[in-house]
Amino acid sequence: MVHVITMTKHELIALGYGASRAQDIIRRAKLLMVCKGVSYYKSPKLGRVPVTAVEEILGLQFSTRTLAELAKPMHSEASKEK
């Protein structure tokens, strides 16, 4: 089984991007994935994209530490909701 690390606009906002810029990055990453032949990303409701696509759009690479830091608050919020 292949595990793909994904990202949402909320995680981009946590990194310091504005809300509209974060949404634009997600939109562009979805278009990139569709161009690569992954039609799953054509869905207008889908807001989660692979980190590799975001990295390609931004021209940078996220460290595993940065991604782990972003995941901590998301997991703690999810456990509070249960």
C-alpha positions as CSV (number, residue, x, y, z in Angstrom):
1,M,0.0,0.0,0.0
2,V,1.3,3.4,-1.0
3,H,1.0,6.2,1.6
4,V,0.8,9.7,0.2
5,I,1.3,12.7,2.5
6,T,-1.3,15.3,1.7
7,M,-2.0,18.9,2.5
8,T,-5.0,21.2,2.7
9,K,-5.4,25.0,2.5
10,H,-5.6,25.1,6.4
11,E,-2.1,23.6,6.6
12,L,-0.8,26.2,4.1
13,I,-2.5,28.9,6.2
14,A,-0.7,27.5,9.3
15,L,2.6,27.9,7.3
16,G,1.8,31.6,6.8
17,Y,0.1,31.8,3.5
18,G,-3.0,33.9,3.2
19,A,-6.4,32.2,2.8
20,S,-6.9,33.1,-0.9
21,R,-3.2,32.3,-1.7
22,A,-3.6,28.9,0.0
23,Q,-6.7,28.1,-1.9
24,D,-5.0,29.1,-5.2
25,I,-2.1,26.8,-4.4
26,I,-4.5,23.9,-3.8
27,R,-6.3,24.7,-7.0
28,R,-3.1,24.7,-9.0
29,A,-1.9,21.5,-7.3
30,K,-5.2,19.8,-8.3
31,L,-4.7,21.0,-11.9
32,L,-1.2,19.7,-11.9
33,M,-2.3,16.3,-10.7
34,V,-5.0,16.2,-13.4
35,C,-2.4,17.0,-16.0
36,K,-0.3,14.1,-14.7
37,G,-3.3,11.8,-15.4
38,V,-4.9,11.5,-12.0
39,S,-8.5,12.3,-12.8
40,Y,-9.5,11.8,-9.1
41,Y,-8.4,15.5,-8.5
42,K,-11.1,16.8,-10.9
43,S,-13.6,16.8,-8.1
44,P,-14.5,20.3,-7.1
45,K,-15.2,19.3,-3.5
46,L,-11.7,17.8,-3.0
47,G,-9.5,20.1,-1.0
48,R,-6.6,17.7,-0.1
49,V,-3.6,17.3,-2.5
50,P,-0.3,15.5,-2.3
51,V,2.5,17.5,-0.6
52,T,4.7,16.7,-3.6
53,A,2.3,18.7,-5.9
54,V,2.4,21.7,-3.5
55,E,6.2,21.5,-3.4
56,E,6.3,21.5,-7.2
57,I,4.0,24.5,-7.4
58,L,5.9,26.5,-4.8
59,G,9.4,25.3,-6.0
60,L,10.5,24.3,-2.5
61,Q,10.6,21.2,-0.4
62,F,9.0,20.8,3.1
63,S,11.0,19.1,5.7
64,T,9.5,16.1,7.4
65,R,9.8,18.1,10.7
66,T,7.6,20.9,9.3
67,L,5.0,18.3,8.1
68,A,5.0,16.6,11.5
69,E,4.5,20.0,13.2
70,L,1.5,20.7,11.0
71,A,0.0,17.3,11.7
72,K,0.1,17.6,15.5
73,P,-2.6,20.3,15.9
74,M,-4.8,18.6,13.3
75,H,-4.7,15.3,15.1
76,S,-5.3,16.8,18.5
77,E,-8.3,18.7,17.2
78,A,-9.8,15.6,15.6
79,S,-9.4,13.7,18.9
80,K,-11.2,16.5,20.8
81,E,-14.2,16.2,18.4
82,K,-14.7,12.6,19.2
